């Protein structure tokens, strides 16, 4: 699950089971990540105000985003002039410049934004962001690197972390499982992973049950602790 996916899932309409408001989001930084995030949110019907310190970048997105301004996100006075207190959440999407990222995050927290998401480049950067008050710290480059690394092996179609030690992976059914039902395969007992859903070749994903039979070229979506999923997708065993 990407950073944008996580943020989108968090942003549920008021009254939803998550209790979050998707009314308005303030985005700081219009690099590749920040601009993609802002455009996605606009497509979801969220009221977005995006800023960047670079005038050229602001001009590039003037006709793409409904509201974009040139401003210094670390300046509390500038933030207040933009009415930041009215926003439900803010995302610090600064792609380079750790100092600017930290100062902007601290400024947003001090102004009183109820939910601040911040992009971190390194683990040390992430720890500092947490210390200055960021409510959510994510590592999009690290996460994408992990996904590509697993895909490059050829065994995994997709791979993403739901937590520090819990992942979901999509892979083609191993030959050793073809012809077995999930009950017969006993993947949870033998490998410590759970099959969440199965996609037969040329068909849609279906919910996995004990009776679901695994066929050649099926895609399996498995979930479990990172170590167990990694061993299963690479042909190892925890048994």
Secondary structure by P-SEA (a helix, b strand, c coil): ccaaaaaaaacccccccccccccbbbbccccaaaaaaaaaaaaaccbbbbbbccaaaaaaaccccccccccccccaaaaaaacccccccccccccccaaaaaaaaaaaaaacccbbbbbbccaaaaaaaaaacccccccaaaaaaaaaaaaaaccccbbbbcccccbbbbbccccccccccccccccccccccccccccccccccccccccccccccbbbbbbccaaaaaaaaaccccc
